[in-house]
Amino acid sequence: MKPKKIRFFTLERWHLGLICVCFTVLSVFLMTQAYGRAVSTEGEALQPGRIAIVIDDFGRQRKGVKEMLELDVKLTAAVIPFLEYSAEDATYAAEHGKEVILHLPMQATTHDIPSHIGTRTIKVGQSAEEIRALLSDAKAELPQAVGANIHMGTLACSKREVMEPIMAFMKENQMFFLDSMTSRKSVCKEVAGEVGVDFLQNRVFLEHEEKSKAYVKKELEKAIKIAQKTGSCIVIGHVGYEGGMITVNGIREMQDAFQKNNIELVYVSELVTDSHYTDNASPQTQQNAEQT
């Protein structure tokens, strides 16, 4: 009598069928999960939002000025008054469908370099009359301006005695004020609220940590996410040596991304009714701004 052979496992046809069924179910489950995540992500990406791009430093260096103002997008041009090209840049900006605001030179430190900050600067220690006279001259030179923001100004924007006459002038001339967020000690929001001035805050600097096209595009991607979350976002870039052509090309190459993500480019003045701009900017935004 032959001994029986012990069969530990026999792969029958029905086993193969069961394995195929299990594999199919698992595949469908994983694909469904992946699809769900993709739909969710795309859904977030397609939330509508608005971005206002402010470009500072018109009026002085020529790098990227013409190219920036000729971009076929809505931009807000912040023009430094009292410089060689101030009136020319403001006129050219308006002719090319750009919004114009005053880029007010304001004292940053106790040892500012005149060539950096401008020839006529709003300084701590000036009287209200002196500040108002400077603002009046700036508005007369750049009548296209519908608002103002800060050029440098780390020290000045922290002083109520400086900001009060500025906000009063904004109110009287029906101009909005954009805090560039150059200091976490800024009193601009508080004073603007007391005076009743339309007030906004910068959220993103386009060339802060490095001056490259890749970094500009990265920061615009950040702005897209903020706009999708809150409805809108203000960003600040520069012409001249702070940005120039790298910023021009970065904005130009992000046009498809704006469209795909349902982002509309608008003027700053179109955002004055957005309530979230009365909120404080994030500590990181303020920390970055202080170094700009």
Buried (B, 14 or more C-beta within 10 A) or exposed (E): EEEEEEEEEEEEEEEEEEEEEEEEEEEEEEEEEEEEEEEEEEEEBEBEBBBBBBBBBBBBBEBBBEBBBEBEBBBBBBBBBBBEBBBBBBBBBBEBEBBBBBBBBBBBEEEBEEEEBBEBBBBEEBEBEEBBBBBEEBBEBBEBBBBBBBBBBBBBBBBEBBBBBBBBBBBEBEBBBBBBBBBBEBBBBEBBEEBEBBBBBBBBBBBBEEBEBEBBBBBBEBBBBBBBEBBBBBBBBBBBEBBBBBBBBBBBEBBEBBEEBBBBBBBBBBBBEBEBBEEEBEEEBBEBBBEB
